[in-house]
Amino acid sequence: MGMGTLWKLTFLCCITASVLGGHNPCCSYPCENNGICMTRGDNYYCDCTSLEFYGKHCEIPTFMKKIKLFLKPDPETIHNLLTGNKWLWDIVNSVQFLSNAVMKKVYTMRSDMVDSPPTYTSEHEYITVDANFNYSVYTRTLPPVPKECPTPMGVWGKKELPPAEEIVKTFFVRKEFIPEPMGTSALFPYFAQHFTHMFFKTDLKKGPQFQWGGHGVDVSHVYGKDRDSENNLRSFKDCP
């Protein structure tokens, strides 16, 4: 991070402090890279636990993170590698053990091409580190706003939000079809995750805020969440 960025960040914090007055200092969401803002009296600090970033605002990548970011190819390069070079994939598919190993890696590479937003638990009204690592909690993608903030969005924005119906009409009612480059929609995984977790994967024994399916979208509600469930769903008769 350059000195110019640091100066802007410092200036922003000063402005935020003057705007907030006696309000929660985390209302401005000062932490970067999924850092968790924690209050300390009238001040705050950013918890950078397990994020590969450090610094006052979790803005500085660790040495290993810098190497990873430097070596990581851009999404277009990965897409061209996975969809082109037919001669290479013919060789890979001709060797069974190699094909299996490569396909597992391909699935991972494909999923990593889409940046996953930080997740927050519906169990708490404040941001927690646990929300990023505990996959048993049903999550939401919008962070909870700390108490005693000047506006519903924290520091900026209107003091009264418009009705939900108006927001839906403005952002979700489509006037013109614009195809997504990858052939799908960014809303699809959110809807699929919400639908499968809300109706099929809720862990009723623990409570409505818990689910057993992890944070991915799969068909475990059809095939079973573990080997024992898979076997109970099948008769093992007339199998090819």
C-alpha positions as CSV (number, residue, x, y, z in Angstrom):
1,M,0.0,0.0,0.0
2,G,1.5,3.4,-1.0
3,M,1.8,6.4,1.1
4,G,-1.0,8.1,-0.8
5,T,-3.4,5.3,0.1
6,L,-2.3,5.4,3.7
7,W,-2.8,9.1,3.9
8,K,-6.3,8.8,2.4
9,L,-7.1,6.0,4.9
10,T,-5.8,8.1,7.8
11,F,-7.8,11.1,6.6
12,L,-10.9,8.9,6.2
13,C,-10.6,7.6,9.8
14,C,-10.2,11.2,11.1
15,I,-13.3,12.3,9.2
16,T,-15.2,9.2,10.3
17,A,-14.2,9.9,13.9
18,S,-15.5,13.4,13.8
19,V,-18.8,12.3,12.1
20,L,-19.4,9.4,14.6
21,G,-18.8,11.5,17.7
22,G,-19.8,9.1,20.5
23,H,-20.9,6.4,18.2
24,N,-19.5,2.9,17.7
25,P,-16.1,3.4,15.9
26,C,-16.7,0.3,13.8
27,C,-19.7,1.9,12.1
28,S,-17.4,3.0,9.2
29,Y,-16.1,-0.6,8.6
30,P,-12.4,0.5,8.7
31,C,-10.9,-3.0,8.4
32,E,-9.9,-4.4,5.0
33,N,-9.6,-8.0,3.6
34,N,-12.3,-9.4,5.9
35,G,-10.7,-8.1,9.0
36,I,-13.0,-7.9,12.0
37,C,-13.4,-4.6,13.7
38,M,-13.3,-4.7,17.5
39,T,-14.1,-1.8,19.8
40,R,-11.6,-0.8,22.5
41,G,-13.1,2.0,24.5
42,D,-13.7,4.9,22.2
43,N,-11.3,3.4,19.6
44,Y,-11.1,0.2,17.6
45,Y,-8.6,-2.4,16.3
46,C,-8.8,-4.8,13.5
47,D,-8.6,-8.6,14.1
48,C,-6.6,-10.1,11.2
49,T,-6.6,-13.7,12.5
50,S,-5.9,-16.3,9.8
51,L,-6.4,-13.7,7.0
52,E,-2.8,-13.6,5.7
53,F,-2.9,-9.8,6.2
54,Y,-1.7,-7.6,9.0
55,G,-1.4,-4.0,9.9
56,K,-3.8,-1.5,11.6
57,H,-6.5,-2.2,9.1
58,C,-5.4,-5.7,7.9
59,E,-4.2,-3.9,4.7
60,I,-0.6,-5.4,4.5
61,P,-0.3,-8.9,2.9
62,T,2.2,-11.3,4.5
63,F,5.3,-12.4,2.6
64,M,3.7,-15.7,1.5
65,K,0.5,-13.9,0.5
66,K,2.5,-11.6,-1.7
67,I,4.1,-14.6,-3.4
68,K,0.6,-16.2,-3.9
69,L,-0.8,-13.1,-5.4
70,F,2.2,-12.7,-7.7
71,L,2.1,-16.3,-9.0
72,K,-1.7,-16.5,-9.3
73,P,-2.8,-16.3,-13.0
74,D,-5.6,-14.0,-13.9
75,P,-9.1,-15.6,-14.6
76,E,-8.9,-15.1,-18.3
77,T,-5.6,-17.1,-18.5
78,I,-7.2,-19.9,-16.4
79,H,-10.3,-20.0,-18.6
80,N,-8.2,-20.2,-21.8
81,L,-6.2,-23.0,-20.3
82,L,-9.2,-25.0,-19.3
83,T,-11.2,-24.5,-22.5
84,G,-8.4,-24.6,-25.1
85,N,-5.4,-26.8,-25.9
86,K,-7.4,-29.8,-27.0
87,W,-4.2,-31.8,-27.6
88,L,-3.3,-31.4,-23.9
89,W,-6.6,-32.5,-22.6
90,D,-6.7,-35.5,-25.0
91,I,-3.4,-36.7,-23.3
92,V,-4.8,-36.0,-19.8
93,N,-8.1,-37.9,-20.5
94,S,-6.2,-40.9,-21.9
95,V,-4.6,-41.6,-18.6
96,Q,-7.2,-42.5,-16.0
97,F,-5.4,-41.7,-12.7
98,L,-4.1,-38.4,-14.3
99,S,-7.6,-37.5,-15.5
100,N,-9.1,-38.0,-12.0
101,A,-6.4,-35.9,-10.3
102,V,-6.6,-33.1,-12.8
103,M,-10.4,-32.9,-12.8
104,K,-10.4,-32.4,-9.0
105,K,-7.9,-29.6,-9.5
106,V,-10.1,-28.1,-12.3
107,Y,-13.1,-28.0,-10.1
108,T,-11.1,-26.1,-7.5
109,M,-9.6,-23.7,-10.0
110,R,-13.1,-23.0,-11.4
111,S,-14.5,-22.2,-8.0
112,D,-11.5,-20.0,-7.1
113,M,-12.2,-17.9,-10.3
114,V,-15.2,-16.4,-8.5
115,D,-14.4,-14.3,-5.5
116,S,-16.5,-15.5,-2.6
117,P,-17.8,-12.6,-0.4
118,P,-17.2,-12.7,3.3
119,T,-19.9,-14.4,5.2
120,Y,-21.6,-13.3,8.4
121,T,-23.7,-15.3,10.8
122,S,-27.4,-14.5,11.4
123,E,-26.9,-15.6,15.0
124,H,-25.0,-12.4,16.0
125,E,-25.8,-8.7,15.4
126,Y,-22.1,-8.0,15.1
127,I,-19.3,-9.3,12.8
128,T,-17.4,-12.3,14.1
129,V,-14.3,-14.1,13.0
130,D,-16.1,-17.4,13.5
131,A,-18.5,-16.5,10.7
132,N,-15.6,-16.9,8.2
133,F,-14.5,-20.3,9.4
134,N,-17.5,-22.0,11.0
135,Y,-19.4,-23.7,8.0
136,S,-22.2,-25.0,10.3
137,V,-23.7,-21.6,10.7
138,Y,-26.3,-20.4,8.2
139,T,-24.7,-17.3,6.8
140,R,-25.7,-14.0,5.2
141,T,-23.6,-11.9,2.8
142,L,-24.5,-8.5,4.2
143,P,-22.6,-7.7,7.4
144,P,-24.6,-6.7,10.5
145,V,-24.4,-3.0,11.3
146,P,-23.1,-2.2,14.8
147,K,-25.5,-0.6,17.2
148,E,-25.6,3.2,17.7
149,C,-24.6,4.0,14.1
150,P,-25.7,7.3,12.5
151,T,-27.4,5.6,9.6
152,P,-28.7,2.1,8.9
153,M,-25.7,1.5,6.6
154,G,-23.2,2.5,9.3
155,V,-21.9,6.0,8.6
156,W,-22.9,7.0,5.1
157,G,-26.2,6.7,3.2
158,K,-29.7,7.9,4.1
159,K,-31.0,7.8,7.6
160,E,-34.1,6.0,6.4
161,L,-33.8,3.3,3.8
162,P,-36.4,3.0,0.9
163,P,-39.0,0.2,1.0
164,A,-37.8,-3.2,-0.1
165,E,-40.2,-3.2,-3.0
166,E,-38.6,-0.1,-4.4
167,I,-35.1,-1.6,-4.1
168,V,-36.2,-4.7,-5.9
169,K,-37.7,-2.8,-8.8
170,T,-34.6,-0.6,-9.1
171,F,-32.0,-3.3,-9.0
172,F,-33.6,-6.6,-10.0
173,V,-36.4,-5.9,-12.5
174,R,-34.6,-6.4,-15.8
175,K,-35.3,-3.9,-18.6
176,E,-32.7,-5.4,-21.1
177,F,-31.2,-8.9,-21.2
178,I,-27.4,-8.8,-20.7
179,P,-25.9,-12.3,-20.9
180,E,-23.4,-13.2,-18.3
181,P,-20.0,-14.0,-20.0
182,M,-19.7,-17.4,-18.2
183,G,-23.2,-18.5,-19.2
184,T,-24.8,-18.1,-15.8
185,S,-25.9,-15.4,-13.3
186,A,-24.2,-14.1,-10.2
187,L,-27.6,-14.4,-8.4
188,F,-27.9,-18.2,-9.2
189,P,-25.4,-19.5,-6.6
190,Y,-26.9,-17.2,-3.9
191,F,-30.4,-18.4,-4.7
192,A,-29.3,-22.1,-4.9
193,Q,-27.5,-21.9,-1.6
194,H,-30.4,-20.1,0.1
195,F,-32.9,-22.6,-1.2
196,T,-30.9,-25.8,-0.4
197,H,-29.9,-24.6,3.0
198,M,-33.2,-23.1,4.0
199,F,-35.4,-26.0,3.0
200,F,-33.1,-29.1,2.9
201,K,-30.1,-28.6,5.1
202,T,-31.2,-26.8,8.2
203,D,-29.9,-28.6,11.3
204,L,-33.1,-28.6,13.4
205,K,-31.4,-30.3,16.3
206,K,-29.0,-27.4,16.8
207,G,-31.4,-24.6,15.7
208,P,-32.7,-22.8,12.7
209,Q,-29.5,-20.7,12.4
210,F,-27.4,-23.9,11.8
211,Q,-27.1,-26.1,8.7
212,W,-25.1,-29.2,7.9
213,G,-24.2,-28.7,4.2
214,G,-21.2,-26.4,4.4
215,H,-21.3,-23.2,2.3
216,G,-21.1,-24.8,-1.1
217,V,-24.0,-25.6,-3.5
218,D,-24.3,-29.4,-4.1
219,V,-26.9,-32.2,-4.3
220,S,-26.2,-33.7,-0.9
221,H,-29.9,-33.3,0.0
222,V,-30.6,-35.8,-2.8
223,Y,-27.5,-38.1,-2.5
224,G,-27.1,-37.8,1.3
225,K,-24.8,-35.8,3.6
226,D,-22.6,-38.8,4.5
227,R,-22.0,-42.5,3.6
228,D,-24.6,-43.8,6.1
229,S,-27.3,-41.4,4.6
230,E,-26.3,-42.4,1.1
231,N,-26.8,-46.1,1.9
232,N,-30.1,-45.5,3.6
233,L,-31.4,-43.7,0.5
234,R,-30.6,-46.7,-1.8
235,S,-32.0,-50.2,-2.2
236,F,-28.9,-51.5,-3.9
237,K,-31.1,-53.5,-6.3
238,D,-31.1,-53.5,-10.1
239,C,-27.8,-51.5,-10.1
240,P,-25.7,-51.8,-13.3
